[in-house]
Amino acid sequence: MTHGDAETRPPLDRTNAFTALEAALQWWGADVPEDPGAGELAHLLDEIVNRLREDRRSEGSRAAAEPLVQAAEALRAVARLGSLLPAISMWHLRTALRHEVTARSQLAAENHPQPVVSPL
């Protein structure tokens, strides 16, 4: 299942999770280095969050920033764990991906608002 260009099915391994996160950050406009670590991805997300929060014209951008903050926190947890507890690291990677998809949906909701239904 996809949401826009984002895959909503969680990847089954660490490599695929990092690949999906790299693609997601590129979608947000980040210049992702080759073979980044979780800490680098978290730092890039922080930059994206700052940019979104500064966009005073778009409520959707500011709303999208909040799930990206949570995604960055999940990536920082992965960075702290390193190679320890791979199942926990994978959970954090999947959490980061879910938050990124939520952030995209915030933008999509602004770009495609639901019609207002007037009461009869």
C-alpha positions in Angstrom: 0.0 0.0 0.0 1.3 3.4 -0.8 0.5 7.0 0.3 1.6 9.3 -2.4 5.1 8.2 -3.1 5.6 6.8 0.4 5.3 3.1 1.2 3.1 2.6 4.2 3.9 -1.1 4.7 6.9 -1.3 7.2 10.1 -2.7 5.7 11.1 -6.1 7.0 14.8 -5.3 7.5 17.1 -2.5 8.6 18.6 -1.9 5.1 15.1 -1.4 3.6 14.1 0.8 6.4 17.1 3.1 5.9 16.5 3.1 2.1 12.9 4.1 2.7 13.9 6.8 5.2 16.5 8.2 2.8 13.9 8.4 0.0 11.5 10.1 2.3 14.0 12.7 3.3 14.8 13.3 -0.3 11.1 13.8 -1.0 11.1 16.5 1.7 14.0 18.2 -0.1 17.0 17.0 2.0 20.3 16.4 0.4 20.9 12.9 1.8 24.5 11.8 1.9 25.5 8.4 0.7 25.0 5.7 3.3 23.8 7.9 6.2 23.5 6.8 9.7 20.4 7.2 11.9 22.0 10.3 13.6 22.6 12.0 10.2 19.0 11.3 9.2 17.7 12.7 12.5 19.8 15.9 11.9 18.3 16.2 8.3 14.8 15.8 9.8 15.6 18.6 12.3 16.5 20.9 9.4 13.3 20.0 7.6 11.3 20.6 10.8 12.8 24.1 11.2 12.0 24.9 7.6 8.4 23.7 8.0 7.9 25.6 11.2 9.1 28.8 9.6 6.5 28.6 6.8 3.9 31.1 8.1 1.8 30.7 5.0 0.9 27.1 5.5 -0.8 25.6 8.5 -0.2 22.2 6.9 3.5 22.7 6.9 3.5 23.6 10.6 1.3 20.6 11.3 3.5 18.3 9.3 6.5 19.4 11.4 5.2 17.7 14.6 5.3 14.1 13.3 8.7 14.7 11.8 9.9 15.8 15.3 8.8 12.4 16.5 10.4 10.6 13.6 13.7 12.4 14.4 13.5 11.3 18.0 12.9 7.7 16.9 16.0 8.0 14.7 18.1 9.4 17.6 17.0 6.3 19.6 18.3 4.1 16.8 21.6 6.0 16.8 22.0 5.6 20.6 21.3 1.8 20.3 23.8 1.2 17.5 23.9 -2.5 16.8 22.5 -3.4 20.2 18.9 -4.7 20.5 18.2 -5.0 16.8 14.5 -5.7 17.3 14.1 -2.5 19.3 16.1 -0.5 16.7 13.8 -1.9 14.0 10.7 -0.8 16.0 12.2 2.7 16.1 12.9 2.7 12.4 9.4 1.7 11.6 8.1 4.3 14.0 10.1 7.0 12.2 8.6 5.8 8.9 5.1 5.9 10.3 5.6 9.5 11.6 7.0 10.5 8.2 3.9 9.2 6.4 1.7 11.0 8.9 3.6 14.2 8.1 2.9 13.8 4.4 -0.8 13.2 5.1 -0.8 16.6 7.0 0.3 18.3 3.8 -2.1 16.3 1.7 -5.0 17.3 3.9 -4.1 20.9 3.4 -3.8 20.5 -0.4 -7.0 18.5 -0.7 -9.3 19.8 2.1 -12.6 18.0 2.6 -15.6 19.9 1.4 -17.6 21.6 4.1 -21.1 20.2 4.3 -23.7 22.7 5.4 -26.4 21.5 7.7 -29.9 21.3 6.2 
